Amino acid sequence: MCGIVGITGDKQVAPILIEGLKRLEYRGYDSAGIAVINQGLKVVKQEGKIKALEAEAAHHDLSGTCGIAHTRWATHGAPNRINAHPHQDDDGSLALVHNGIIENYTVLKTQLLKQGHTFKSETDTEVLAHLISHHYHGNLEEAVQKALSLAEGTYGIAVMHADEPGKIVGARKGSPLVVGVGQGTNYLASDVAAILGETRQVIYLDDGELAVLTPHDVRVLGIRNELLTKEIQEITWDLDRIQKGGYPHFMLKEIHEQPETIVDAFRGRILPETGDVKLSGLRLTDWELRNVRRIIILACGTSFHAGLLGEYLIEEYAGIPVEVEYASEFRYRSPVIEPGTLCLTISQSGETIDTLEAMREAKRRGAKVLGITNVVGSTIARETDGGIYIHAGPEIGVASTKAFTSQVTILVLLTIMLGRRHSISSERGMRLLQELQRVPEKIRQILARDEEICEIAAVYKNHSNFLYLGRGYNYPIALEGALKLKEISYIHAEGYPAAEMKHGPIALIDPDMPVVVICTRDGSYQKIKGNVQEVKARSGKVISIVTEDEEEIAAMSDHVIRIPASSEILSPLLAVVPLQLLAYHIAVMRGCNVDQPRNLAKSVTVE
């Protein structure tokens, strides 16, 4: 959600801090601020976009070589200048930025008020600033440690004090924080994208760790104040991966990147001569794979829809029972974890707090836990027993596109790997893998029809409600298509199993309710054809996703989007692409900010 950048060194930091914030805009935010040590602390905050902060900062002297900055996504208090970060203590000598939620802030605030502190904002974060100041006696890291020992909740913080110029202290619990190591300058950020233009050498902090940065030194302390030795890792992807590359929006760029990102997901993992798959990051032996008796998939949002596809795939081709759970619900009940249970956690960022906490609950109950994530060094990647990176590269658009198809690609690979050890032959594995390798070219064919999809979007851009229908493997795609539309265009949309339409949603069908029906040729083709007839009998408008040779459903539809034919289990990778494009074009025509939809954040790190 919120974004943090901190710099201490031998450079003028204000322009670099603002540039770092711009690279975090995709995370979602509603206000921003900057603080620089300059003969005391100079703080500038502004509601709205970073360009408004940049304009305001031009009227202030923000010269200095040590500073912190922040983009805020409101949780406590309205999005305005007062509630924006950084927050300060009573005399303005301390500044703090914070991602997360302090759950016991009301208790702490009451105590601090009694001790004479005064508060300006409605936020939980300001309590931390005053609490650290209360414990400050000349050593900032000691004050931070004492304050955080009293705080309950989640945090990623950066703090500095005017009495210790050149020092920044960062700490994390449940909210990501990375240290950038440079020459004469060191960096702190919530996302490596913010500092990639300055350094490629990074240290990922774990929960309970505290980092002390000065221009020439980085120290990482543990929960008992012990000095830790942390591995410095190198970022291998380039800055141009987080640029638009000539596209009007990141979302459109990322939709068009999918042929390449799917290849990146399966590259080096296919064993064509045996019809098998190599996923070395799982850290599971053949014996362990053969003895998986049950799988639980934990995820949220788009990743949950990928998990539903994983359920269909694994049960059909490996014969292993699978349950897909909303991670946000999993740990608030009493889940039964039996011997032989494998838990898969799916998260693009690897920092989704609901998924992370559900994963920890599964581990506490004895499950073997694997992660499917995109971000190297993320918390889920570090805390799972093993896992698979999807290799989609940075996904800047808040509404996930390429990460979804990469997740599904990984689940196809995992299915074949499990299936080869349970039920499917080498020949069948070969056929599936060959078909998977043809998917990228088929997606390119769909992308070439972008103009046709744009014309359909123009017809339906002013409708207020949509219904998406699919059966079998295409039911999760109906859910995902509806989610994309509601996320970025703010149109109400619902995805349903097609057979469920007559159990309620059919009451909504009329000429003003467009119905998007995914009707690829598979085992449910005749049934889905009947559902289209039911919609048309009630004067509904039908947009159908059909294969190139299909004629019957196309003849009944008001608009048709054709996709190449494919095997049933891989058709979702094709069917989702026109739904992404349809949502994108409708949103653009409605004047919506498709890369930064209102009220949404890319990485949900608070419950």
Salt bridges, closest charged atoms under 4 A:
GLU19 OE2 - ARG23 NE 3.86
GLU54 OE1 - LYS22 NZ 3.09
GLU56 OE2 - HIS60 NE2 2.95
ASP90 OD2 - HIS117 ND1 3.02
ASP90 OD2 - HIS130 ND1 3.55
ASP124 OD1 - HIS76 ND1 3.52
GLU126 OE2 - HIS130 NE2 3.34
GLU141 OE1 - LYS167 NZ 2.74
GLU141 OE2 - ARG219 NH2 2.86
ASP163 OD2 - HIS161 ND1 3.88
GLU164 OE1 - LYS167 NZ 2.62
ASP191 OD2 - ARG27 NH1 3.33
GLU198 OE1 - LYS11 NZ 3.03
ASP206 OD2 - LYS230 NZ 2.93
ASP206 OD1 - ARG382 NE 2.43
ASP207 OD1 - ARG172 NE 2.89
ASP207 OD2 - ARG360 NH2 2.92
GLU209 OE1 - LYS230 NZ 2.95
ASP217 OD2 - ARG219 NE 3.79
GLU226 OE2 - ARG224 NH2 3.92
ASP238 OD1 - ARG200 NH2 2.98
GLU257 OE2 - LYS253 NZ 2.69
GLU257 OE1 - LYS402 NZ 2.78
GLU260 OE2 - ARG444 NH2 3.28
ASP264 OD1 - ARG267 NH1 2.41
ASP276 OD2 - ARG421 NH2 3.05
ASP286 OD2 - ARG290 NH2 3.84
ASP286 OD1 - ARG421 NE 2.85
GLU323 OE2 - ARG294 NH2 2.70
GLU325 OE2 - ARG333 NH2 2.14
GLU338 OE1 - ARG294 NH1 3.89
GLU357 OE2 - ARG360 NH1 2.87
GLU361 OE1 - ARG364 NH2 2.87
GLU361 OE2 - ARG365 NE 2.63
GLU383 OE2 - ARG360 NH2 2.72
GLU395 OE1 - LYS602 NZ 2.62
GLU435 OE1 - ARG438 NH2 2.98
GLU435 OE2 - LYS442 NZ 2.62
GLU441 OE1 - ARG444 NH1 3.48
ASP450 OD1 - HIS585 NE2 2.58
GLU480 OE1 - HIS305 ND1 2.80
GLU480 OE2 - LYS484 NZ 2.70
GLU487 OE1 - LYS484 NZ 3.02
GLU494 OE2 - HIS492 NE2 2.94
GLU548 OE2 - ARG449 NH2 3.20
GLU551 OE1 - ARG562 NH2 3.96
GLU552 OE1 - LYS529 NZ 2.53
ASP558 OD2 - LYS536 NZ 2.80
GLU607 OE2 - ARG331 NH2 2.55
